[in-house]
Amino acid sequence: MVIKDNRTYASVRYLAEAYGYKVTWDQATNTVVLNSETE
């Protein structure tokens, strides 16, 4: 995490995995894909 200009920034992967999501990267579209573990 980084604190800058009185804001806290955290990586999407860190937050998503903390809440039980699987995080993958779609190279073809340059997007992050979040899937719940229940799917």
N, CA, C and O atoms as a GROMACS GRO file, in nm:
protein
  156
    1MET      N    1   0.083  -0.118   0.000
    1MET     CA    2   0.000   0.000   0.000
    1MET      C    3   0.088   0.124   0.000
    1MET      O    4   0.202   0.123   0.047
    2VAL      N    5   0.031   0.230  -0.054
    2VAL     CA    6   0.102   0.358  -0.063
    2VAL      C    7   0.008   0.467  -0.013
    2VAL      O    8  -0.110   0.467  -0.045
    3ILE      N    9   0.062   0.558   0.065
    3ILE     CA   10  -0.015   0.674   0.108
    3ILE      C   11   0.044   0.795   0.038
    3ILE      O   12   0.163   0.824   0.052
    4LYS      N   13  -0.040   0.866  -0.038
    4LYS     CA   14   0.004   0.983  -0.112
    4LYS      C   15  -0.108   1.086  -0.112
    4LYS      O   16  -0.223   1.052  -0.140
    5ASP      N   17  -0.075   1.209  -0.082
    5ASP     CA   18  -0.174   1.318  -0.081
    5ASP      C   19  -0.295   1.283   0.004
    5ASP      O   20  -0.409   1.308  -0.035
    6ASN      N   21  -0.269   1.226   0.122
    6ASN     CA   22  -0.375   1.189   0.218
    6ASN      C   23  -0.472   1.085   0.163
    6ASN      O   24  -0.586   1.078   0.208
    7ARG      N   25  -0.427   1.004   0.069
    7ARG     CA   26  -0.507   0.894   0.015
    7ARG      C   27  -0.426   0.766   0.027
    7ARG      O   28  -0.304   0.768   0.017
    8THR      N   29  -0.496   0.655   0.049
    8THR     CA   30  -0.429   0.525   0.059
    8THR      C   31  -0.460   0.446  -0.067
    8THR      O   32  -0.576   0.430  -0.105
    9TYR      N   33  -0.356   0.397  -0.132
    9TYR     CA   34  -0.370   0.318  -0.252
    9TYR      C   35  -0.326   0.175  -0.222
    9TYR      O   36  -0.223   0.152  -0.159
   10ALA      N   37  -0.406   0.079  -0.268
   10ALA     CA   38  -0.373  -0.063  -0.251
   10ALA      C   39  -0.396  -0.132  -0.385
   10ALA      O   40  -0.479  -0.089  -0.465
   11SER      N   41  -0.322  -0.239  -0.409
   11SER     CA   42  -0.338  -0.308  -0.537
   11SER      C   43  -0.473  -0.379  -0.545
   11SER      O   44  -0.526  -0.426  -0.444
   12VAL      N   45  -0.526  -0.386  -0.664
   12VAL     CA   46  -0.654  -0.455  -0.686
   12VAL      C   47  -0.641  -0.601  -0.645
   12VAL      O   48  -0.731  -0.656  -0.582
   13ARG      N   49  -0.529  -0.664  -0.680
   13ARG     CA   50  -0.508  -0.805  -0.646
   13ARG      C   51  -0.516  -0.826  -0.496
   13ARG      O   52  -0.584  -0.918  -0.449
   14TYR      N   53  -0.447  -0.744  -0.420
   14TYR     CA   54  -0.444  -0.758  -0.274
   14TYR      C   55  -0.585  -0.748  -0.215
   14TYR      O   56  -0.625  -0.833  -0.136
   15LEU      N   57  -0.660  -0.647  -0.254
   15LEU     CA   58  -0.795  -0.629  -0.200
   15LEU      C   59  -0.890  -0.739  -0.246
   15LEU      O   60  -0.967  -0.793  -0.167
   16ALA      N   61  -0.885  -0.773  -0.374
   16ALA     CA   62  -0.976  -0.876  -0.426
   16ALA      C   63  -0.951  -1.011  -0.362
   16ALA      O   64  -1.045  -1.080  -0.322
   17GLU      N   65  -0.824  -1.051  -0.351
   17GLU     CA   66  -0.794  -1.180  -0.291
   17GLU      C   67  -0.828  -1.182  -0.142
   17GLU      O   68  -0.863  -1.286  -0.089
   18ALA      N   69  -0.818  -1.069  -0.076
   18ALA     CA   70  -0.854  -1.060   0.066
   18ALA      C   71  -1.004  -1.086   0.085
   18ALA      O   72  -1.046  -1.134   0.190
   19TYR      N   73  -1.083  -1.054  -0.018
   19TYR     CA   74  -1.228  -1.077  -0.010
   19TYR      C   75  -1.272  -1.204  -0.082
   19TYR      O   76  -1.391  -1.224  -0.104
   20GLY      N   77  -1.175  -1.290  -0.118
   20GLY     CA   78  -1.209  -1.421  -0.173
   20GLY      C   79  -1.227  -1.428  -0.323
   20GLY      O   80  -1.283  -1.525  -0.373
   21TYR      N   81  -1.181  -1.328  -0.396
   21TYR     CA   82  -1.192  -1.330  -0.541
   21TYR      C   83  -1.067  -1.389  -0.605
   21TYR      O   84  -0.957  -1.375  -0.551
   22LYS      N   85  -1.084  -1.455  -0.719
   22LYS     CA   86  -0.972  -1.502  -0.798
   22LYS      C   87  -0.940  -1.392  -0.899
   22LYS      O   88  -1.029  -1.341  -0.966
   23VAL      N   89  -0.813  -1.356  -0.909
   23VAL     CA   90  -0.771  -1.246  -0.996
   23VAL      C   91  -0.688  -1.302  -1.110
   23VAL      O   92  -0.589  -1.372  -1.088
   24THR      N   93  -0.728  -1.270  -1.233
   24THR     CA   94  -0.651  -1.310  -1.350
   24THR      C   95  -0.634  -1.190  -1.443
   24THR      O   96  -0.704  -1.089  -1.430
   25TRP      N   97  -0.541  -1.203  -1.536
   25TRP     CA   98  -0.513  -1.097  -1.632
   25TRP      C   99  -0.548  -1.147  -1.771
   25TRP      O  100  -0.504  -1.255  -1.810
   26ASP      N  101  -0.627  -1.070  -1.846
   26ASP     CA  102  -0.662  -1.104  -1.984
   26ASP      C  103  -0.570  -1.025  -2.075
   26ASP      O  104  -0.590  -0.906  -2.097
   27GLN      N  105  -0.468  -1.093  -2.129
   27GLN     CA  106  -0.368  -1.027  -2.212
   27GLN      C  107  -0.428  -0.968  -2.338
   27GLN      O  108  -0.387  -0.860  -2.383
   28ALA      N  109  -0.526  -1.037  -2.396
   28ALA     CA  110  -0.585  -0.993  -2.523
   28ALA      C  111  -0.653  -0.857  -2.512
   28ALA      O  112  -0.648  -0.776  -2.604
   29THR      N  113  -0.717  -0.832  -2.396
   29THR     CA  114  -0.789  -0.706  -2.378
   29THR      C  115  -0.725  -0.613  -2.276
   29THR      O  116  -0.776  -0.505  -2.249
   30ASN      N  117  -0.611  -0.657  -2.219
   30ASN     CA  118  -0.541  -0.578  -2.116
   30ASN      C  119  -0.633  -0.538  -2.002
   30ASN      O  120  -0.640  -0.422  -1.963
   31THR      N  121  -0.704  -0.638  -1.948
   31THR     CA  122  -0.795  -0.611  -1.837
   31THR      C  123  -0.773  -0.712  -1.724
   31THR      O  124  -0.728  -0.824  -1.745
   32VAL      N  125  -0.807  -0.667  -1.605
   32VAL     CA  126  -0.806  -0.754  -1.488
   32VAL      C  127  -0.943  -0.818  -1.478
   32VAL      O  128  -1.045  -0.751  -1.494
   33VAL      N  129  -0.946  -0.949  -1.450
   33VAL     CA  130  -1.072  -1.022  -1.438
   33VAL      C  131  -1.084  -1.071  -1.294
   33VAL      O  132  -0.994  -1.138  -1.243
   34LEU      N  133  -1.196  -1.038  -1.229
   34LEU     CA  134  -1.223  -1.081  -1.092
   34LEU      C  135  -1.338  -1.180  -1.095
   34LEU      O  136  -1.443  -1.152  -1.152
   35ASN      N  137  -1.316  -1.297  -1.033
   35ASN     CA  138  -1.421  -1.399  -1.024
   35ASN      C  139  -1.436  -1.441  -0.880
   35ASN      O  140  -1.337  -1.464  -0.809
   36SER      N  141  -1.561  -1.450  -0.836
   36SER     CA  142  -1.583  -1.497  -0.699
   36SER      C  143  -1.554  -1.647  -0.695
   36SER      O  144  -1.572  -1.716  -0.795
   37GLU      N  145  -1.510  -1.695  -0.582
   37GLU     CA  146  -1.476  -1.836  -0.568
   37GLU      C  147  -1.598  -1.925  -0.575
   37GLU      O  148  -1.584  -2.046  -0.594
   38THR      N  149  -1.719  -1.870  -0.561
   38THR     CA  150  -1.842  -1.949  -0.563
   38THR      C  151  -1.890  -1.975  -0.704
   38THR      O  152  -1.983  -2.054  -0.723
   39GLU      N  153  -1.831  -1.912  -0.804
   39GLU     CA  154  -1.875  -1.931  -0.943
   39GLU      C  155  -1.824  -2.062  -0.998
   39GLU      O  156  -1.851  -2.095  -1.113
   0.00000   0.00000   0.00000
